[in-house]
Each structure stands twice: as structure tokens, then as C-alpha cells.
Amino acid sequence: MKASEEVMIHDVEMLIMAAEMENIKKFRGNYLALQSTERSKNIAAGRPTE
């Protein structure tokens, strides 16, 4: 992998982490319940889950 690709991947990972931190702040105690709901929706729709 080229250094420029590694930098781009790192930047994307940082953006995702920042978005997730904002969601944790926004939804607080309901965050995990919302994550579970989204995962269930993805499974039902046949989309891959992590």
C-alpha cells in the first residue's frame, strides 16, 4: 500500500470516529440501542454487518 493511500485511510477512519463520538454525545444512553436497531435492520435487509 502506498503512503498516500495509508494517509487517506487514516483520514477516513478519523472522520468516522469523530462522527461516532458526536452520535454518542447526541444520543447518550440510547446510543447502543440505536446501534442494535441499525444492525438488525441491516441483517434483515441482507446487508453485511461487522
PDB file with one MODEL, atoms N, CA, C and O in Angstrom:
MODEL        1
ATOM      1  N   MET A   1       0.852  -1.179   0.000  1.00  0.00           N
ATOM      2  CA  MET A   1       0.000   0.000   0.000  1.00  0.00           C
ATOM      3  C   MET A   1       0.897   1.241   0.000  1.00  0.00           C
ATOM      4  O   MET A   1       1.895   1.300   0.719  1.00  0.00           O
ATOM      5  N   LYS A   2       0.535   2.203  -0.796  1.00  0.00           N
ATOM      6  CA  LYS A   2       1.299   3.438  -0.890  1.00  0.00           C
ATOM      7  C   LYS A   2       1.053   4.302   0.345  1.00  0.00           C
ATOM      8  O   LYS A   2       0.011   4.198   0.992  1.00  0.00           O
ATOM      9  N   ALA A   3       2.019   5.148   0.658  1.00  0.00           N
ATOM     10  CA  ALA A   3       1.898   6.042   1.805  1.00  0.00           C
ATOM     11  C   ALA A   3       0.685   6.952   1.669  1.00  0.00           C
ATOM     12  O   ALA A   3       0.006   7.227   2.659  1.00  0.00           O
ATOM     13  N   SER A   4       0.403   7.425   0.454  1.00  0.00           N
ATOM     14  CA  SER A   4      -0.740   8.320   0.252  1.00  0.00           C
ATOM     15  C   SER A   4      -2.060   7.595   0.529  1.00  0.00           C
ATOM     16  O   SER A   4      -3.004   8.200   1.038  1.00  0.00           O
ATOM     17  N   GLU A   5      -2.129   6.306   0.196  1.00  0.00           N
ATOM     18  CA  GLU A   5      -3.332   5.522   0.489  1.00  0.00           C
ATOM     19  C   GLU A   5      -3.498   5.342   1.992  1.00  0.00           C
ATOM     20  O   GLU A   5      -4.614   5.400   2.507  1.00  0.00           O
ATOM     21  N   GLU A   6      -2.391   5.123   2.694  1.00  0.00           N
ATOM     22  CA  GLU A   6      -2.443   4.967   4.149  1.00  0.00           C
ATOM     23  C   GLU A   6      -2.936   6.248   4.809  1.00  0.00           C
ATOM     24  O   GLU A   6      -3.706   6.192   5.768  1.00  0.00           O
ATOM     25  N   VAL A   7      -2.506   7.388   4.314  1.00  0.00           N
ATOM     26  CA  VAL A   7      -2.946   8.676   4.857  1.00  0.00           C
ATOM     27  C   VAL A   7      -4.438   8.862   4.615  1.00  0.00           C
ATOM     28  O   VAL A   7      -5.162   9.314   5.503  1.00  0.00           O
ATOM     29  N   MET A   8      -4.901   8.513   3.415  1.00  0.00           N
ATOM     30  CA  MET A   8      -6.330   8.654   3.111  1.00  0.00           C
ATOM     31  C   MET A   8      -7.164   7.738   3.998  1.00  0.00           C
ATOM     32  O   MET A   8      -8.213   8.149   4.493  1.00  0.00           O
ATOM     33  N   ILE A   9      -6.717   6.510   4.203  1.00  0.00           N
ATOM     34  CA  ILE A   9      -7.441   5.580   5.071  1.00  0.00           C
ATOM     35  C   ILE A   9      -7.485   6.126   6.492  1.00  0.00           C
ATOM     36  O   ILE A   9      -8.527   6.082   7.146  1.00  0.00           O
ATOM     37  N   HIS A  10      -6.367   6.635   6.964  1.00  0.00           N
ATOM     38  CA  HIS A  10      -6.319   7.210   8.307  1.00  0.00           C
ATOM     39  C   HIS A  10      -7.294   8.374   8.438  1.00  0.00           C
ATOM     40  O   HIS A  10      -8.005   8.484   9.437  1.00  0.00           O
ATOM     41  N   ASP A  11      -7.328   9.242   7.431  1.00  0.00           N
ATOM     42  CA  ASP A  11      -8.234  10.392   7.453  1.00  0.00           C
ATOM     43  C   ASP A  11      -9.699   9.943   7.510  1.00  0.00           C
ATOM     44  O   ASP A  11     -10.497  10.513   8.255  1.00  0.00           O
ATOM     45  N   VAL A  12     -10.043   8.937   6.735  1.00  0.00           N
ATOM     46  CA  VAL A  12     -11.417   8.416   6.734  1.00  0.00           C
ATOM     47  C   VAL A  12     -11.752   7.816   8.093  1.00  0.00           C
ATOM     48  O   VAL A  12     -12.837   8.038   8.631  1.00  0.00           O
ATOM     49  N   GLU A  13     -10.811   7.054   8.643  1.00  0.00           N
ATOM     50  CA  GLU A  13     -11.038   6.464   9.969  1.00  0.00           C
ATOM     51  C   GLU A  13     -11.270   7.538  11.022  1.00  0.00           C
ATOM     52  O   GLU A  13     -12.137   7.388  11.883  1.00  0.00           O
ATOM     53  N   MET A  14     -10.498   8.625  10.958  1.00  0.00           N
ATOM     54  CA  MET A  14     -10.647   9.718  11.918  1.00  0.00           C
ATOM     55  C   MET A  14     -12.004  10.405  11.762  1.00  0.00           C
ATOM     56  O   MET A  14     -12.624  10.780  12.758  1.00  0.00           O
ATOM     57  N   LEU A  15     -12.466  10.572  10.537  1.00  0.00           N
ATOM     58  CA  LEU A  15     -13.786  11.176  10.304  1.00  0.00           C
ATOM     59  C   LEU A  15     -14.893  10.289  10.866  1.00  0.00           C
ATOM     60  O   LEU A  15     -15.845  10.781  11.472  1.00  0.00           O
ATOM     61  N   ILE A  16     -14.762   8.989  10.663  1.00  0.00           N
ATOM     62  CA  ILE A  16     -15.758   8.051  11.192  1.00  0.00           C
ATOM     63  C   ILE A  16     -15.766   8.100  12.712  1.00  0.00           C
ATOM     64  O   ILE A  16     -16.830   8.141  13.330  1.00  0.00           O
ATOM     65  N   MET A  17     -14.590   8.097  13.312  1.00  0.00           N
ATOM     66  CA  MET A  17     -14.512   8.160  14.769  1.00  0.00           C
ATOM     67  C   MET A  17     -15.136   9.449  15.298  1.00  0.00           C
ATOM     68  O   MET A  17     -15.854   9.423  16.298  1.00  0.00           O
ATOM     69  N   ALA A  18     -14.875  10.557  14.647  1.00  0.00           N
ATOM     70  CA  ALA A  18     -15.440  11.839  15.075  1.00  0.00           C
ATOM     71  C   ALA A  18     -16.963  11.809  14.974  1.00  0.00           C
ATOM     72  O   ALA A  18     -17.656  12.311  15.859  1.00  0.00           O
ATOM     73  N   ALA A  19     -17.481  11.220  13.896  1.00  0.00           N
ATOM     74  CA  ALA A  19     -18.935  11.130  13.724  1.00  0.00           C
ATOM     75  C   ALA A  19     -19.549  10.252  14.804  1.00  0.00           C
ATOM     76  O   ALA A  19     -20.606  10.574  15.344  1.00  0.00           O
ATOM     77  N   GLU A  20     -18.888   9.144  15.118  1.00  0.00           N
ATOM     78  CA  GLU A  20     -19.410   8.257  16.164  1.00  0.00           C
ATOM     79  C   GLU A  20     -19.380   8.944  17.532  1.00  0.00           C
ATOM     80  O   GLU A  20     -20.302   8.771  18.329  1.00  0.00           O
ATOM     81  N   MET A  21     -18.342   9.712  17.806  1.00  0.00           N
ATOM     82  CA  MET A  21     -18.274  10.442  19.078  1.00  0.00           C
ATOM     83  C   MET A  21     -19.405  11.460  19.171  1.00  0.00           C
ATOM     84  O   MET A  21     -19.987  11.643  20.240  1.00  0.00           O
ATOM     85  N   GLU A  22     -19.714  12.112  18.080  1.00  0.00           N
ATOM     86  CA  GLU A  22     -20.832  13.057  18.068  1.00  0.00           C
ATOM     87  C   GLU A  22     -22.152  12.324  18.330  1.00  0.00           C
ATOM     88  O   GLU A  22     -23.006  12.824  19.063  1.00  0.00           O
ATOM     89  N   ASN A  23     -22.314  11.155  17.739  1.00  0.00           N
ATOM     90  CA  ASN A  23     -23.524  10.368  17.966  1.00  0.00           C
ATOM     91  C   ASN A  23     -23.632   9.926  19.422  1.00  0.00           C
ATOM     92  O   ASN A  23     -24.723   9.930  19.991  1.00  0.00           O
ATOM     93  N   ILE A  24     -22.517   9.548  20.022  1.00  0.00           N
ATOM     94  CA  ILE A  24     -22.534   9.158  21.438  1.00  0.00           C
ATOM     95  C   ILE A  24     -22.977  10.336  22.297  1.00  0.00           C
ATOM     96  O   ILE A  24     -23.799  10.181  23.200  1.00  0.00           O
ATOM     97  N   LYS A  25     -22.428  11.511  22.010  1.00  0.00           N
ATOM     98  CA  LYS A  25     -22.822  12.706  22.765  1.00  0.00           C
ATOM     99  C   LYS A  25     -24.300  13.031  22.554  1.00  0.00           C
ATOM    100  O   LYS A  25     -25.008  13.387  23.497  1.00  0.00           O
ATOM    101  N   LYS A  26     -24.752  12.906  21.317  1.00  0.00           N
ATOM    102  CA  LYS A  26     -26.117  13.283  20.957  1.00  0.00           C
ATOM    103  C   LYS A  26     -27.146  12.332  21.563  1.00  0.00           C
ATOM    104  O   LYS A  26     -28.165  12.772  22.096  1.00  0.00           O
ATOM    105  N   PHE A  27     -26.878  11.028  21.480  1.00  0.00           N
ATOM    106  CA  PHE A  27     -27.881  10.039  21.892  1.00  0.00           C
ATOM    107  C   PHE A  27     -27.646   9.462  23.283  1.00  0.00           C
ATOM    108  O   PHE A  27     -28.525   8.797  23.832  1.00  0.00           O
ATOM    109  N   ARG A  28     -26.489   9.704  23.849  1.00  0.00           N
ATOM    110  CA  ARG A  28     -26.129   9.265  25.204  1.00  0.00           C
ATOM    111  C   ARG A  28     -26.527   7.832  25.485  1.00  0.00           C
ATOM    112  O   ARG A  28     -26.027   6.922  24.825  1.00  0.00           O
ATOM    113  N   GLY A  29     -27.411   7.599  26.444  1.00  0.00           N
ATOM    114  CA  GLY A  29     -27.787   6.260  26.864  1.00  0.00           C
ATOM    115  C   GLY A  29     -28.474   5.440  25.794  1.00  0.00           C
ATOM    116  O   GLY A  29     -28.482   4.211  25.865  1.00  0.00           O
ATOM    117  N   ASN A  30     -29.049   6.099  24.807  1.00  0.00           N
ATOM    118  CA  ASN A  30     -29.751   5.376  23.752  1.00  0.00           C
ATOM    119  C   ASN A  30     -28.830   4.954  22.605  1.00  0.00           C
ATOM    120  O   ASN A  30     -29.271   4.288  21.669  1.00  0.00           O
ATOM    121  N   TYR A  31     -27.566   5.335  22.674  1.00  0.00           N
ATOM    122  CA  TYR A  31     -26.636   5.074  21.578  1.00  0.00           C
ATOM    123  C   TYR A  31     -26.546   3.585  21.248  1.00  0.00           C
ATOM    124  O   TYR A  31     -26.664   3.208  20.083  1.00  0.00           O
ATOM    125  N   LEU A  32     -26.338   2.735  22.253  1.00  0.00           N
ATOM    126  CA  LEU A  32     -26.196   1.305  21.990  1.00  0.00           C
ATOM    127  C   LEU A  32     -27.490   0.698  21.479  1.00  0.00           C
ATOM    128  O   LEU A  32     -27.462  -0.198  20.636  1.00  0.00           O
ATOM    129  N   ALA A  33     -28.616   1.170  21.973  1.00  0.00           N
ATOM    130  CA  ALA A  33     -29.899   0.675  21.477  1.00  0.00           C
ATOM    131  C   ALA A  33     -30.075   1.039  20.005  1.00  0.00           C
ATOM    132  O   ALA A  33     -30.572   0.233  19.218  1.00  0.00           O
ATOM    133  N   LEU A  34     -29.670   2.249  19.636  1.00  0.00           N
ATOM    134  CA  LEU A  34     -29.763   2.667  18.240  1.00  0.00           C
ATOM    135  C   LEU A  34     -28.819   1.850  17.355  1.00  0.00           C
ATOM    136  O   LEU A  34     -29.171   1.493  16.231  1.00  0.00           O
ATOM    137  N   GLN A  35     -27.623   1.555  17.862  1.00  0.00           N
ATOM    138  CA  GLN A  35     -26.686   0.719  17.109  1.00  0.00           C
ATOM    139  C   GLN A  35     -27.271  -0.671  16.877  1.00  0.00           C
ATOM    140  O   GLN A  35     -27.141  -1.234  15.790  1.00  0.00           O
ATOM    141  N   SER A  36     -27.909  -1.211  17.893  1.00  0.00           N
ATOM    142  CA  SER A  36     -28.520  -2.534  17.782  1.00  0.00           C
ATOM    143  C   SER A  36     -29.657  -2.532  16.768  1.00  0.00           C
ATOM    144  O   SER A  36     -29.799  -3.468  15.981  1.00  0.00           O
ATOM    145  N   THR A  37     -30.461  -1.480  16.791  1.00  0.00           N
ATOM    146  CA  THR A  37     -31.563  -1.355  15.844  1.00  0.00           C
ATOM    147  C   THR A  37     -31.041  -1.279  14.410  1.00  0.00           C
ATOM    148  O   THR A  37     -31.575  -1.936  13.517  1.00  0.00           O
ATOM    149  N   GLU A  38     -30.009  -0.489  14.193  1.00  0.00           N
ATOM    150  CA  GLU A  38     -29.428  -0.364  12.858  1.00  0.00           C
ATOM    151  C   GLU A  38     -28.846  -1.691  12.385  1.00  0.00           C
ATOM    152  O   GLU A  38     -28.991  -2.050  11.216  1.00  0.00           O
ATOM    153  N   ARG A  39     -28.191  -2.419  13.283  1.00  0.00           N
ATOM    154  CA  ARG A  39     -27.626  -3.721  12.925  1.00  0.00           C
ATOM    155  C   ARG A  39     -28.740  -4.684  12.530  1.00  0.00           C
ATOM    156  O   ARG A  39     -28.619  -5.406  11.539  1.00  0.00           O
ATOM    157  N   SER A  40     -29.813  -4.696  13.295  1.00  0.00           N
ATOM    158  CA  SER A  40     -30.946  -5.568  12.981  1.00  0.00           C
ATOM    159  C   SER A  40     -31.547  -5.235  11.616  1.00  0.00           C
ATOM    160  O   SER A  40     -31.898  -6.135  10.852  1.00  0.00           O
ATOM    161  N   LYS A  41     -31.663  -3.950  11.313  1.00  0.00           N
ATOM    162  CA  LYS A  41     -32.181  -3.527  10.013  1.00  0.00           C
ATOM    163  C   LYS A  41     -31.273  -4.029   8.878  1.00  0.00           C
ATOM    164  O   LYS A  41     -31.753  -4.506   7.850  1.00  0.00           O
ATOM    165  N   ASN A  42     -29.974  -3.914   9.083  1.00  0.00           N
ATOM    166  CA  ASN A  42     -29.022  -4.363   8.062  1.00  0.00           C
ATOM    167  C   ASN A  42     -29.099  -5.873   7.858  1.00  0.00           C
ATOM    168  O   ASN A  42     -29.045  -6.346   6.723  1.00  0.00           O
ATOM    169  N   ILE A  43     -29.223  -6.618   8.924  1.00  0.00           N
ATOM    170  CA  ILE A  43     -29.345  -8.070   8.821  1.00  0.00           C
ATOM    171  C   ILE A  43     -30.612  -8.426   8.066  1.00  0.00           C
ATOM    172  O   ILE A  43     -30.587  -9.280   7.179  1.00  0.00           O
ATOM    173  N   ALA A  44     -31.722  -7.780   8.409  1.00  0.00           N
ATOM    174  CA  ALA A  44     -32.997  -8.061   7.755  1.00  0.00           C
ATOM    175  C   ALA A  44     -32.951  -7.728   6.259  1.00  0.00           C
ATOM    176  O   ALA A  44     -33.605  -8.381   5.445  1.00  0.00           O
ATOM    177  N   ALA A  45     -32.174  -6.709   5.916  1.00  0.00           N
ATOM    178  CA  ALA A  45     -32.069  -6.293   4.515  1.00  0.00           C
ATOM    179  C   ALA A  45     -31.013  -7.090   3.747  1.00  0.00           C
ATOM    180  O   ALA A  45     -30.828  -6.896   2.545  1.00  0.00           O
ATOM    181  N   GLY A  46     -30.319  -7.995   4.463  1.00  0.00           N
ATOM    182  CA  GLY A  46     -29.311  -8.816   3.813  1.00  0.00           C
ATOM    183  C   GLY A  46     -27.980  -8.126   3.604  1.00  0.00           C
ATOM    184  O   GLY A  46     -27.142  -8.605   2.839  1.00  0.00           O
ATOM    185  N   ARG A  47     -27.776  -6.991   4.283  1.00  0.00           N
ATOM    186  CA  ARG A  47     -26.502  -6.283   4.162  1.00  0.00           C
ATOM    187  C   ARG A  47     -25.515  -6.860   5.166  1.00  0.00           C
ATOM    188  O   ARG A  47     -25.918  -7.329   6.230  1.00  0.00           O
ATOM    189  N   PRO A  48     -24.220  -6.831   4.838  1.00  0.00           N
ATOM    190  CA  PRO A  48     -23.219  -7.379   5.750  1.00  0.00           C
ATOM    191  C   PRO A  48     -23.105  -6.516   7.019  1.00  0.00           C
ATOM    192  O   PRO A  48     -23.307  -5.302   6.990  1.00  0.00           O
ATOM    193  N   THR A  49     -22.784  -7.174   8.104  1.00  0.00           N
ATOM    194  CA  THR A  49     -22.552  -6.472   9.370  1.00  0.00           C
ATOM    195  C   THR A  49     -21.116  -6.751   9.804  1.00  0.00           C
ATOM    196  O   THR A  49     -20.476  -7.686   9.324  1.00  0.00           O
ATOM    197  N   GLU A  50     -20.638  -5.943  10.696  1.00  0.00           N
ATOM    198  CA  GLU A  50     -19.263  -6.116  11.175  1.00  0.00           C
ATOM    199  C   GLU A  50     -19.219  -7.059  12.345  1.00  0.00           C
ATOM    200  O   GLU A  50     -18.144  -7.326  12.883  1.00  0.00           O
TER     201      GLU A  50
ENDMDL
END
